[in-house]
């Protein structure tokens, strides 16, 4: 029972940190264009 006093706040801190990292990446524009890089390799011209 005593371990829950440590593990519950620790898990809440870990989840809050993960949410902070996710929203930081979303605000910086990392997830703006998900299809562009995948389609760019299909349109690659290797003509010399």
N, CA, C and O of each residue as an XYZ file, in Angstrom:
192
protein
N       0.822     -1.196      0.000
C       0.000      0.000      0.000
C       0.866      1.260      0.000
O       0.512      2.266     -0.614
N       2.002      1.192      0.694
C       2.861      2.371      0.757
C       3.481      2.699     -0.600
O       3.797      3.854     -0.884
N       3.653      1.672     -1.432
C       4.252      1.930     -2.744
C       3.312      2.737     -3.635
O       3.772      3.433     -4.540
N       2.007      2.655     -3.394
C       1.056      3.433     -4.198
C       1.214      4.930     -3.964
O       0.937      5.731     -4.856
N       1.656      5.308     -2.773
C       1.883      6.719     -2.482
C       3.014      7.289     -3.332
O       3.076      8.498     -3.554
N       3.891      6.441     -3.798
C       4.959      6.874     -4.692
C       4.580      6.686     -6.157
O       4.847      7.555     -6.986
N       3.961      5.558     -6.476
C       3.723      5.212     -7.878
C       2.618      6.036     -8.523
O       2.725      6.364     -9.705
N       1.583      6.374     -7.808
C       0.481      7.146     -8.391
C       0.941      8.552     -8.781
O       0.704      8.954     -9.920
N       1.585      9.322     -7.894
C       2.070     10.630     -8.337
C       3.149     10.544     -9.414
O       3.225     11.403    -10.293
N       3.979      9.513     -9.344
C       5.011      9.347    -10.364
C       4.384      9.063    -11.734
O       4.836      9.610    -12.740
N       3.372      8.235    -11.785
C       2.713      7.942    -13.060
C       1.968      9.163    -13.591
O       1.920      9.379    -14.802
N       1.392      9.958    -12.703
C       0.728     11.192    -13.145
C       1.751     12.157    -13.740
O       1.473     12.820    -14.739
N       2.926     12.236    -13.131
C       3.986     13.100    -13.674
C       4.472     12.616    -15.035
O       4.727     13.427    -15.925
N       4.601     11.311    -15.204
C       5.047     10.756    -16.484
C       4.013     11.013    -17.577
O       4.379     11.363    -18.699
N       2.739     10.847    -17.270
C       1.686     11.105    -18.253
C       1.631     12.591    -18.601
O       1.471     12.948    -19.768
N       1.764     13.454    -17.600
C       1.753     14.895    -17.866
C       2.938     15.291    -18.740
O       2.801     16.142    -19.619
N       4.100     14.682    -18.509
C       5.277     14.970    -19.335
C       5.067     14.497    -20.771
O       5.452     15.197    -21.708
N       4.465     13.325    -20.961
C       4.203     12.810    -22.306
C       3.207     13.699    -23.048
O       3.372     13.947    -24.242
N       2.186     14.175    -22.360
C       1.205     15.075    -22.982
C       1.871     16.398    -23.340
O       1.589     16.966    -24.395
N       2.756     16.898    -22.469
C       3.467     18.144    -22.746
C       4.364     17.997    -23.979
O       4.426     18.906    -24.807
N       5.053     16.868    -24.109
C       5.901     16.618    -25.276
C       5.055     16.526    -26.543
O       5.439     17.070    -27.579
N       3.909     15.845    -26.476
C       3.055     15.703    -27.650
C       2.528     17.042    -28.118
O       2.586     17.344    -29.310
N       2.009     17.862    -27.194
C       1.475     19.153    -27.606
C       2.580     20.102    -28.051
O       2.346     20.962    -28.900
N       3.763     19.963    -27.501
C       4.895     20.762    -27.983
C       5.257     20.411    -29.411
O       5.562     21.298    -30.209
N       5.226     19.123    -29.747
C       5.506     18.710    -31.119
C       4.386     19.134    -32.056
O       4.648     19.508    -33.200
N       3.155     19.082    -31.598
C       2.030     19.485    -32.443
C       2.043     20.992    -32.694
O       1.716     21.438    -33.794
N       2.417     21.777    -31.686
C       2.467     23.227    -31.865
C       3.628     23.661    -32.755
O       3.548     24.706    -33.400
N       4.698     22.882    -32.801
C       5.836     23.257    -33.627
C       5.631     22.904    -35.095
O       6.449     23.275    -35.937
N       4.552     22.192    -35.417
C       4.235     21.883    -36.811
C       4.814     20.571    -37.292
O       4.920     20.352    -38.499
N       5.186     19.706    -36.395
C       5.803     18.447    -36.790
C       4.813     17.525    -37.495
O       5.231     16.700    -38.307
N       3.530     17.636    -37.213
C       2.532     16.746    -37.781
C       1.703     17.423    -38.871
O       0.599     16.967    -39.167
N       2.205     18.490    -39.470
C       1.429     19.235    -40.451
C       1.239     18.463    -41.759
O       0.117     18.349    -42.252
N       2.315     17.940    -42.314
C       2.238     17.281    -43.612
C       2.666     15.830    -43.458
O       3.859     15.528    -43.457
N       1.699     14.937    -43.328
C       2.010     13.527    -43.150
C       2.091     12.766    -44.469
O       2.728     11.714    -44.529
N       1.457     13.276    -45.532
C       1.427     12.559    -46.801
C       2.496     13.025    -47.778
O       2.863     12.273    -48.681
N       2.999     14.223    -47.625
C       3.968     14.769    -48.576
C       5.233     13.962    -48.720
O       5.583     13.603    -49.844
N       5.947     13.651    -47.641
C       7.180     12.879    -47.783
C       6.949     11.472    -48.335
O       7.805     10.940    -49.042
N       5.807     10.868    -48.020
C       5.533      9.521    -48.525
C       5.272      9.545    -50.024
O       5.652      8.611    -50.729
N       4.628     10.596    -50.521
C       4.349     10.674    -51.960
C       5.522     11.238    -52.741
O       5.625     11.007    -53.946
N       6.396     11.963    -52.090
C       7.535     12.574    -52.773
C       8.485     11.522    -53.345
O       9.069     11.734    -54.408
N       8.647     10.390    -52.653
C       9.556      9.362    -53.144
C       8.978      8.647    -54.357
O       9.731      8.109    -55.169
N       7.654      8.631    -54.494
C       7.052      8.002    -55.663
C       7.229      8.854    -56.911
O       7.230      8.315    -58.018
N       7.377     10.150    -56.771
C       7.526     11.064    -57.897
C       8.989     11.386    -58.173
O       9.281     12.373    -58.848
N       9.897     10.586    -57.674
C      11.317     10.840    -57.850
C      11.720     10.588    -59.291
O      11.464      9.514    -59.836
N      12.348     11.574    -59.903
C      12.837     11.434    -61.279
C      14.307     11.069    -61.248
O      15.133     11.806    -60.710
N      14.622      9.923    -61.829
C      16.010      9.492    -61.911
C      16.530      9.595    -63.341
O      17.514      8.939    -63.683
N      15.892     10.403    -64.176
C      16.345     10.514    -65.562
C      17.609     11.364    -65.615
O      17.737     12.385    -64.938
N      18.525     10.904    -66.440
C      19.808     11.612    -66.555
C      19.820     12.526    -67.753
O      20.819     13.201    -68.004
